[in-house]
């Protein structure tokens, strides 16, 4: 039986949105690199503020905050140089270099006997800024039609690792202490280097050479209005995301959930949001609705900020069920944006400057973390959680207005990877 032209077109379109074995291998192995590195970072966060106080100098709360947040600052400063280097010298050499610096920083933090040593170790951890190189390599090895799916695999690995760290951190800290956790992060980074060497597919040679000069590449990225819109958006998203954690844990405690059990809210909501994203995002993208999904996701995060603001202003504490619902809606919107934004950046940027573009993107993302932590803590201390969430709502609505004029980039022609 012969197929009609319409049936053949539908089958061809369906096939083009399926990952090839090489694309699946690239997505899974590079997601593993992210997961190993981010587990090493996330695993210390739930206990860092308390454990750092035991070090000489740990009675200075501001310096403890500096030790915790300096990672984001050094990462922001070096994302663009690492991205430019990835365009000039290749993706894998830059990933090796970044992981080596991360191992050094983790080792110094594990051996630290004072808060100054922890600050130096954390700063060096952030200096191993490989996000741009890893995402650029993933973009090199996947077609536009499956790029969002590939980025979602990476984003999903980070989200799962974050949820896992909330469960494992207190247990591992009781066994090994903060020194042991940092030693574990160094070991995980070494494992990541082994994965790059023996498991991750070889990078396309054409992207390791022939890139424009660093200045020309950076100007090309900074002059692109669509890229600027995405870069500003990721900074807002991560500033709002980190700032909200300055108040949400206290709200969960007020709702009757002890700190040690907060993972019972975070883990289910993260996992369920991934299921929903997998069932809807990629299907809607194939049908041409990526712009609409993107804007709805921004709106969802804005509504969560508004819901938290109203909850704080209420005379009664928010119920655990209500806060759990808000967290679920937040992670649904956040995960969609985390998967689609880097995909859009990689599709808008010419291949020769893709590493630079991802470097700028990750720089603004890191700055968002730094701003969210610094400003969020100050706002909560001076003005309270209600003002924090009101500012979060306003920031998301402003981003929604800026993003409204976005256009989904057309897929570039290219052959599938086998």
C-alpha positions as CSV (number, residue, x, y, z in Angstrom):
1,X,0.0,0.0,0.0
2,X,1.4,3.4,-1.0
3,X,1.3,6.3,1.3
4,X,-0.1,9.7,0.2
5,X,2.1,12.7,0.1
6,X,0.4,14.1,3.2
7,X,1.1,10.8,5.1
8,X,4.7,10.8,4.0
9,X,5.2,14.4,5.1
10,X,3.7,13.6,8.5
11,X,5.9,10.6,9.0
12,X,9.0,12.6,7.9
13,X,8.1,15.4,10.3
14,X,7.6,12.9,13.1
15,X,10.9,11.3,12.4
16,X,12.8,14.6,12.3
17,X,11.7,15.3,15.9
18,X,13.1,12.0,17.2
19,X,16.6,11.9,18.5
20,X,19.2,9.8,16.7
21,X,21.3,7.4,18.8
22,X,24.2,9.8,18.6
23,X,22.0,12.7,19.8
24,X,20.7,10.6,22.7
25,X,24.2,9.7,23.6
26,X,25.4,13.3,23.5
27,X,22.4,14.5,25.5
28,X,22.7,11.9,28.2
29,X,26.5,12.0,28.6
30,X,26.6,15.8,28.7
31,X,23.7,15.9,31.2
32,X,25.8,13.5,33.3
33,X,28.7,16.0,33.2
34,X,26.3,18.7,34.5
35,X,24.8,16.4,37.1
36,X,28.1,15.3,38.5
37,X,29.3,18.9,38.8
38,X,26.1,20.3,40.1
39,X,25.6,17.5,42.7
40,X,29.0,18.5,44.0
41,X,27.7,22.1,44.4
42,X,24.2,21.5,45.6
43,X,25.2,18.9,48.2
44,X,26.9,21.5,50.4
45,X,24.2,24.2,50.2
46,X,21.6,22.9,52.7
47,X,24.3,22.6,55.4
48,X,26.9,25.2,54.4
49,X,25.6,28.1,56.5
50,X,25.4,26.1,59.7
51,X,28.7,24.2,59.2
52,X,30.7,27.2,58.1
53,X,30.1,28.8,61.5
54,X,32.3,26.2,63.1
55,X,35.4,27.5,61.3
56,X,37.6,30.3,62.7
57,X,36.0,33.5,61.5
58,X,32.6,31.8,61.1
59,X,30.9,34.1,63.6
60,X,30.8,36.8,60.9
61,X,27.5,36.1,59.1
62,X,28.3,38.5,56.2
63,X,31.6,36.6,55.5
64,X,29.7,33.3,55.6
65,X,27.3,34.7,53.0
66,X,30.3,35.7,50.9
67,X,31.8,32.2,51.2
68,X,28.5,30.8,50.0
69,X,27.8,33.3,47.2
70,X,31.3,34.0,45.8
71,X,31.0,31.0,43.6
72,X,28.3,32.7,41.5
73,X,30.4,35.9,41.2
74,X,33.6,34.2,39.9
75,X,31.5,32.0,37.6
76,X,29.8,35.1,36.2
77,X,33.2,36.8,35.6
78,X,34.6,33.8,33.7
79,X,31.7,32.4,31.7
80,X,32.3,34.7,28.7
81,X,36.1,34.1,28.6
82,X,35.5,30.3,28.8
83,X,32.8,30.6,26.1
84,X,35.2,32.5,23.8
85,X,37.9,29.9,24.5
86,X,35.5,27.1,23.5
87,X,35.0,28.8,20.1
88,X,38.7,29.3,19.6
89,X,40.3,26.1,21.0
90,X,37.4,23.6,21.0
91,X,34.8,22.5,23.5
92,X,36.4,19.6,25.2
93,X,39.8,21.2,26.1
94,X,37.9,24.0,27.8
95,X,35.7,21.5,29.7
96,X,38.8,19.7,30.9
97,X,40.4,23.0,32.0
98,X,37.2,24.1,33.9
99,X,36.8,20.8,35.6
100,X,40.4,20.8,36.7
101,X,40.0,24.3,38.3
102,X,36.8,23.0,40.0
103,X,38.7,20.0,41.4
104,X,41.4,22.3,42.7
105,X,38.8,24.6,44.4
106,X,37.0,21.6,45.9
107,X,40.2,20.2,47.2
108,X,41.2,23.5,48.8
109,X,37.8,23.8,50.4
110,X,38.1,20.2,51.7
111,X,41.5,21.0,53.3
112,X,40.4,24.5,54.6
113,X,40.9,25.1,58.3
114,X,39.4,28.7,58.3
115,X,36.6,30.6,56.7
116,X,39.2,32.3,54.4
117,X,40.2,28.9,53.1
118,X,36.5,28.2,52.3
119,X,36.1,31.5,50.5
120,X,39.2,30.8,48.3
121,X,38.0,27.2,47.6
122,X,34.5,28.4,46.7
123,X,35.9,31.1,44.5
124,X,38.0,28.6,42.6
125,X,35.0,26.3,42.2
126,X,33.1,29.1,40.5
127,X,36.2,29.8,38.3
128,X,35.7,26.4,36.6
129,X,32.9,27.9,34.5
130,X,32.2,25.1,31.9
131,X,28.5,25.7,31.4
132,X,29.0,27.6,28.1
133,X,31.3,25.0,26.7
134,X,29.1,22.0,27.6
135,X,25.9,23.6,26.2
136,X,27.7,24.7,23.1
137,X,29.0,21.1,22.6
138,X,25.5,19.8,23.1
139,X,24.2,22.3,20.5
140,X,26.9,21.2,18.1
141,X,25.8,17.6,18.3
142,X,22.0,18.0,18.1
143,X,19.7,19.3,15.4
144,X,17.5,22.4,15.9
145,X,14.4,20.1,15.8
146,X,15.5,18.2,18.9
147,X,17.5,20.9,20.6
148,X,14.9,21.8,23.2
149,X,14.5,18.2,24.1
150,X,18.3,17.8,24.5
151,X,18.5,20.9,26.7
152,X,15.6,19.6,28.8
153,X,17.5,16.4,29.5
154,X,20.3,18.6,30.9
155,X,17.9,20.8,32.8
156,X,16.1,17.7,34.1
157,X,19.4,16.3,35.4
158,X,20.1,19.5,37.3
159,X,16.7,19.6,38.8
160,X,16.8,16.0,39.9
161,X,20.3,16.5,41.4
162,X,19.0,19.5,43.3
163,X,16.1,17.5,44.8
164,X,18.4,14.6,45.5
165,X,20.9,16.9,47.3
166,X,18.1,18.1,49.7
167,X,17.7,14.5,50.8
168,X,21.3,13.3,50.9
169,X,23.1,16.4,52.2
170,X,22.1,16.2,55.9
171,X,22.8,12.4,56.0
172,X,26.2,12.7,54.3
173,X,27.2,15.7,56.4
174,X,26.5,13.7,59.5
175,X,28.9,11.0,58.2
176,X,31.7,13.0,56.7
177,X,31.2,16.6,57.7
178,X,31.8,19.6,55.4
179,X,35.3,18.5,54.7
180,X,34.1,15.2,53.4
181,X,31.4,16.8,51.2
182,X,33.9,19.0,49.5
183,X,36.2,15.9,49.0
184,X,33.2,14.2,47.4
185,X,32.7,17.2,45.0
186,X,36.3,16.9,43.8
187,X,35.8,13.1,43.2
188,X,32.7,13.8,41.2
189,X,34.4,16.3,39.0
190,X,37.2,13.8,38.3
191,X,34.5,11.3,37.3
192,X,33.1,14.0,35.0
193,X,36.5,14.4,33.3
194,X,36.6,10.6,32.7
195,X,33.1,10.8,31.1
196,X,34.3,13.6,28.8
197,X,37.3,11.6,27.8
198,X,35.8,8.2,27.2
199,X,32.0,8.5,26.9
200,X,31.0,11.9,25.4
201,X,31.1,11.8,21.5
202,X,33.9,13.6,19.8
203,X,33.2,17.3,18.9
204,X,32.8,18.4,15.3
205,X,36.2,19.6,14.1
206,X,34.7,22.5,12.2
207,X,33.7,24.3,15.4
208,X,37.1,24.0,17.0
209,X,38.7,26.4,14.5
210,X,37.9,29.3,12.3
211,X,36.0,31.4,14.9
212,X,36.1,35.2,14.6
213,X,38.3,37.2,16.9
214,X,37.1,37.3,20.6
215,X,36.1,41.0,20.3
216,X,34.2,40.5,17.0
217,X,32.4,37.4,18.4
218,X,31.3,39.2,21.6
219,X,30.1,42.2,19.6
220,X,28.1,40.0,17.3
221,X,26.4,38.4,20.3
222,X,25.8,41.7,22.1
223,X,24.3,43.4,19.0
224,X,21.6,40.7,18.6
225,X,18.3,41.9,20.0
226,X,16.8,38.5,20.3
227,X,19.8,37.2,22.3
228,X,19.7,40.2,24.5
229,X,16.1,39.6,25.3
230,X,16.9,36.0,26.3
231,X,20.0,37.0,28.3
232,X,18.0,39.6,30.3
233,X,15.3,37.1,30.8
234,X,17.5,34.4,32.3
235,X,19.0,36.9,34.7
236,X,15.5,37.9,35.9
237,X,14.4,34.3,36.2
238,X,17.3,33.2,38.4
239,X,17.3,36.3,40.5
240,X,13.7,35.7,41.3
241,X,14.2,32.0,41.8
242,X,17.1,32.4,44.3
243,X,15.4,35.3,46.1
244,X,12.3,33.4,46.8
245,X,14.3,30.8,48.8
246,X,15.1,33.5,51.2
247,X,11.5,33.3,52.4
248,X,9.8,30.1,51.2
249,X,11.6,27.8,53.8
250,X,10.3,30.0,56.6
251,X,6.8,29.8,55.2
252,X,7.0,26.0,55.1
253,X,8.1,26.0,58.7
254,X,5.1,28.2,59.6
255,X,2.8,25.8,57.8
256,X,4.0,23.1,60.1
257,X,6.7,21.3,58.1
258,X,10.1,21.0,59.9
259,X,13.2,22.0,58.0
260,X,14.5,18.5,57.7
261,X,11.3,17.5,55.9
262,X,11.2,20.2,53.3
263,X,12.3,17.8,50.7
264,X,8.9,16.2,51.0
265,X,7.5,19.2,49.2
266,X,10.4,19.9,46.8
267,X,11.1,16.4,45.5
268,X,7.5,15.5,44.5
269,X,6.8,18.9,42.9
270,X,10.1,18.8,40.9
271,X,9.4,15.3,39.7
272,X,5.8,15.9,38.8
273,X,6.7,19.1,36.9
274,X,9.2,17.2,34.8
275,X,6.6,14.6,33.9
276,X,4.2,17.4,32.8
277,X,6.9,19.2,30.9
278,X,7.9,16.0,29.0
279,X,4.2,15.3,28.2
280,X,3.5,18.8,26.8
281,X,6.5,21.0,25.9
282,X,8.0,18.9,23.1
283,X,4.7,18.1,21.5
284,X,3.6,21.8,21.5
285,X,7.0,22.8,20.2
286,X,6.6,20.4,17.2
287,X,3.2,22.1,16.5
288,X,4.7,25.5,16.4
289,X,3.5,26.8,19.8
290,X,7.0,27.3,21.5
291,X,6.5,31.0,21.8
292,X,3.1,30.6,23.4
293,X,4.4,28.0,25.9
294,X,7.4,30.3,26.7
295,X,5.2,33.2,27.5
296,X,2.8,31.1,29.5
297,X,5.7,29.8,31.5
298,X,6.8,33.3,32.4
299,X,3.2,34.1,33.4
300,X,3.1,31.0,35.6
301,X,6.2,32.1,37.6
302,X,4.7,35.6,37.9
303,X,1.5,34.2,39.3
304,X,3.4,32.1,41.8
305,X,5.2,35.2,43.0
306,X,1.8,37.0,43.3
307,X,0.4,34.0,45.2
308,X,3.3,34.0,47.7
309,X,2.9,37.7,48.1
310,X,-0.8,37.4,48.9
311,X,-0.1,34.4,51.2
312,X,2.4,36.5,53.3
313,X,-0.1,39.4,53.5
314,X,-2.9,37.1,54.8
315,X,-3.7,37.2,58.5
316,X,-3.3,33.4,58.6
317,X,-0.3,31.3,57.6
318,X,-0.5,29.6,54.2
319,X,-1.5,26.0,54.3
320,X,1.0,23.3,53.3
321,X,-1.2,22.2,50.5
322,X,-1.4,25.7,49.1
323,X,2.4,26.2,49.3
324,X,2.9,22.8,47.7
325,X,0.6,23.8,44.8
326,X,2.5,27.0,44.3
327,X,5.8,25.1,44.2
328,X,4.5,22.7,41.6
329,X,3.3,25.6,39.4
330,X,6.6,27.4,39.9
331,X,8.7,24.3,38.9
332,X,6.4,23.7,35.9
333,X,7.1,27.2,34.6
334,X,10.8,27.3,35.6
335,X,11.6,23.9,34.0
336,X,10.0,24.9,30.7
337,X,12.1,28.1,30.7
338,X,15.2,26.3,31.7
339,X,14.8,23.9,28.8
340,X,13.7,26.4,26.1
341,X,16.0,29.4,26.8
342,X,19.4,27.8,26.1
343,X,17.9,26.0,23.2
344,X,16.7,29.3,21.7
345,X,20.1,30.9,22.3
346,X,21.9,28.1,20.6
347,X,19.6,28.3,17.6
348,X,19.8,32.1,17.3
349,X,23.6,32.2,17.5
350,X,25.7,31.4,14.5
351,X,27.7,28.2,15.1
352,X,31.1,30.0,15.0
353,X,30.1,32.2,18.0
354,X,27.9,29.7,19.8
355,X,30.3,29.3,22.7
356,X,30.5,33.0,23.1
357,X,26.7,33.3,23.0
358,X,26.3,30.6,25.7
359,X,29.1,32.3,27.7
360,X,27.1,35.6,27.7
361,X,23.9,33.7,28.5
362,X,25.5,31.8,31.4
363,X,27.1,35.0,32.7
364,X,23.7,36.7,33.0
365,X,22.4,33.5,34.6
366,X,25.1,33.6,37.2
367,X,24.6,37.3,37.9
368,X,21.0,36.5,38.5
369,X,22.0,34.1,41.2
370,X,24.3,36.6,42.8
371,X,21.7,39.4,42.6
372,X,18.9,37.2,43.9
373,X,20.9,36.1,46.9
374,X,22.3,39.5,47.8
375,X,19.3,41.7,47.1
376,X,16.8,39.1,48.2
377,X,18.4,38.7,51.6
378,X,18.6,42.5,52.0
379,X,14.9,43.0,51.0
380,X,13.7,40.3,53.4
381,X,15.8,41.8,56.3
382,X,14.7,45.4,55.7
383,X,11.2,45.2,54.3
384,X,9.9,41.6,54.7
385,X,8.9,38.7,52.5
386,X,5.8,40.5,51.1
387,X,7.9,43.2,49.4
388,X,10.3,40.5,48.2
389,X,7.5,38.6,46.4
390,X,5.9,41.9,45.1
391,X,9.2,42.8,43.5
392,X,9.4,39.2,42.1
393,X,6.0,39.6,40.6
394,X,6.9,43.0,39.0
395,X,10.2,41.7,37.6
396,X,8.4,38.7,36.0
397,X,5.7,40.9,34.5
398,X,8.3,43.3,33.1
399,X,10.1,40.3,31.5
400,X,6.8,39.1,30.1
401,X,6.3,42.5,28.4
402,X,9.8,42.4,26.9
403,X,9.5,38.8,25.8
404,X,6.1,39.4,24.1
405,X,7.7,40.4,20.8
406,X,9.9,37.3,20.6
407,X,9.8,35.1,17.5
408,X,10.7,31.4,17.4
409,X,13.8,31.0,15.1
410,X,13.4,28.9,12.1
411,X,15.2,25.5,12.2
412,X,18.5,25.5,10.3
413,X,18.8,22.8,7.7
414,X,21.2,20.0,8.5
415,X,21.5,16.3,8.5
416,X,20.8,14.1,11.4
417,X,23.6,12.7,13.5
418,X,23.9,8.9,13.5
